[in-house]
Amino acid sequence: MVEHEGVAPSAVRTWTADGARAEPALERSPHQRELEAFLSCLETGREPPVGPAAATASLRVALAAEQSATTGDPVAPAEVTP
């Protein structure tokens, strides 16, 4: 469940299905959370939650969207090279 009371990050509260309070997604930037997860993987030896193939696929989608916005033409992710 998500409850929203305004635009400030502290105005968002979330709860898991069992009623526990979850960390609000907006308290830290996505970049900060990504860096913290990466550093945690380095420190613990765990595999990152997103592997190289998924990261490359995501990058292809972003690059295709950017190229499409620039050219005004449809661009398939398979058409771009990261």
C-alpha positions in Angstrom: 0.0 0.0 0.0 1.2 3.5 -0.7 -0.1 6.6 1.0 0.6 10.0 -0.5 0.1 13.4 1.2 2.0 15.8 -1.1 5.1 16.2 -3.2 7.8 16.0 -0.5 9.5 12.6 -0.3 8.6 12.4 3.4 4.9 12.5 2.4 5.0 9.0 0.9 4.7 6.0 3.2 4.5 2.4 2.1 3.6 -0.8 3.8 4.2 -4.4 2.8 1.4 -7.0 2.7 2.1 -8.1 6.3 1.8 -4.5 7.6 5.5 -3.7 8.0 6.6 -0.2 7.0 8.8 -0.3 3.9 11.4 2.3 3.1 9.8 5.1 1.0 11.2 4.9 -2.5 11.6 8.6 -2.8 13.7 9.1 0.3 16.9 8.6 -1.7 17.6 9.2 -5.3 17.5 6.1 -7.7 21.2 6.8 -8.5 22.1 6.8 -4.8 20.2 3.5 -4.3 21.9 2.0 -7.3 25.4 3.0 -6.1 24.7 1.6 -2.6 23.5 -1.7 -4.0 26.6 -1.9 -6.2 28.9 -1.2 -3.3 27.1 -3.8 -1.2 27.6 -6.4 -3.9 31.4 -5.5 -3.9 31.6 -5.8 -0.1 29.6 -9.0 0.2 30.5 -10.8 -3.0 26.8 -11.1 -3.9 25.7 -11.0 -7.5 24.1 -7.7 -8.6 20.3 -7.9 -8.9 20.5 -6.9 -12.5 23.0 -8.8 -14.7 24.8 -7.6 -17.8 22.2 -8.9 -20.3 19.3 -7.1 -18.5 21.4 -3.9 -18.1 22.3 -3.9 -21.8 18.7 -4.5 -22.8 17.6 -1.6 -20.7 20.3 0.6 -22.2 19.2 -0.3 -25.7 15.6 0.7 -24.9 16.8 4.1 -23.5 19.1 4.7 -26.5 16.3 3.7 -29.0 13.9 6.1 -27.3 16.4 8.9 -27.4 17.2 8.3 -31.1 13.5 8.1 -31.9 12.9 11.4 -30.1 15.7 13.0 -32.1 14.8 11.7 -35.5 11.0 11.4 -35.1 11.1 7.9 -36.5 10.5 4.6 -34.7 13.6 2.9 -33.5 13.7 -0.7 -32.3 16.1 -1.4 -29.4 17.8 -4.1 -31.6 18.8 -1.3 -34.0 21.0 0.6 -31.6 24.5 -0.3 -30.3 25.3 0.5 -26.7 
